[in-house]
Amino acid sequence: MTTLQRAIDCVVGPHSIASLYKDYRRIETEVRLRKDYDRCIQQDIPRTFPKSSFLKRNGEAFQRLLSAYVVYSPVGYVQGINFLA
């Protein structure tokens, strides 16, 4: 690869600054959404299972499970989705 080809690749190639910035913005949005989802999950779990001894022992793990699920769900988080988990 010539110097010119490498320079062009840095500007418009798959590893260009523009491409990296686009990936950065996508990840930044996902993180912001996940924080919003985490807040909803924290509020919703006690309302859905107020007397669950399982959640008293494993609440953090259950929250992590739901947080991971909503990242890959096409719907995101909806109230009551923890019934499915």
C-alpha positions as CSV (number, residue, x, y, z in Angstrom):
1,M,0.0,0.0,0.0
2,T,1.4,3.3,-1.0
3,T,1.6,6.4,1.2
4,L,-1.2,8.0,-0.9
5,Q,-3.4,4.9,-0.5
6,R,-2.9,5.0,3.3
7,A,-3.7,8.7,3.4
8,I,-6.9,8.1,1.4
9,D,-7.8,5.2,3.6
10,C,-7.5,7.5,6.7
11,V,-9.9,9.9,5.2
12,V,-12.6,7.7,3.7
13,G,-11.7,4.1,4.5
14,P,-13.3,1.7,6.9
15,H,-10.9,2.8,9.7
16,S,-11.1,6.5,8.8
17,I,-11.6,9.2,11.4
18,A,-15.1,9.8,10.0
19,S,-16.0,6.1,10.4
20,L,-14.5,6.0,13.9
21,Y,-16.5,9.1,14.9
22,K,-19.7,7.5,13.5
23,D,-19.0,4.4,15.7
24,Y,-18.3,6.6,18.7
25,R,-21.6,8.5,18.3
26,R,-23.5,5.2,17.9
27,I,-21.9,3.8,21.1
28,E,-22.5,7.1,22.9
29,T,-26.2,6.9,22.1
30,E,-26.4,3.2,23.2
31,V,-24.8,4.1,26.5
32,R,-27.2,7.0,27.1
33,L,-30.2,4.7,26.3
34,R,-28.8,2.0,28.5
35,K,-28.6,4.4,31.4
36,D,-32.2,5.5,30.9
37,Y,-33.2,1.8,30.7
38,D,-31.2,1.0,33.9
39,R,-33.1,3.7,35.7
40,C,-36.5,2.3,34.6
41,I,-35.4,-1.3,35.4
42,Q,-34.4,-0.2,39.0
43,Q,-37.8,1.4,39.5
44,D,-39.8,-1.4,37.9
45,I,-38.3,-4.6,39.5
46,P,-39.5,-3.8,43.0
47,R,-43.0,-2.9,41.7
48,T,-43.2,-6.1,39.7
49,F,-41.9,-8.5,42.4
50,P,-42.3,-6.7,45.7
51,K,-42.0,-9.8,47.9
52,S,-39.6,-11.9,45.9
53,S,-36.9,-13.5,48.1
54,F,-35.0,-14.4,44.9
55,L,-34.6,-10.8,44.0
56,K,-33.6,-9.9,47.5
57,R,-30.7,-12.3,47.1
58,N,-30.0,-11.8,43.3
59,G,-31.4,-8.4,42.5
60,E,-28.2,-7.0,41.0
61,A,-27.7,-10.0,38.7
62,F,-31.3,-9.8,37.6
63,Q,-30.9,-6.2,36.8
64,R,-27.7,-6.9,34.8
65,L,-29.6,-9.6,32.9
66,L,-32.4,-7.2,32.0
67,S,-29.9,-4.4,31.1
68,A,-28.1,-6.8,28.7
69,Y,-31.4,-8.0,27.2
70,V,-32.7,-4.5,26.4
71,V,-29.5,-3.6,24.6
72,Y,-30.1,-6.3,22.0
73,S,-33.9,-6.1,22.0
74,P,-35.5,-4.4,19.0
75,V,-38.1,-2.9,21.4
76,G,-35.8,-1.8,24.2
77,Y,-37.2,-1.8,27.7
78,V,-40.9,-1.8,28.4
79,Q,-42.6,-1.9,31.8
80,G,-43.2,-5.5,32.8
81,I,-40.6,-7.1,30.6
82,N,-39.0,-8.5,33.7
83,F,-41.9,-11.0,33.8
84,L,-40.3,-12.5,30.7
85,A,-36.9,-12.8,32.2
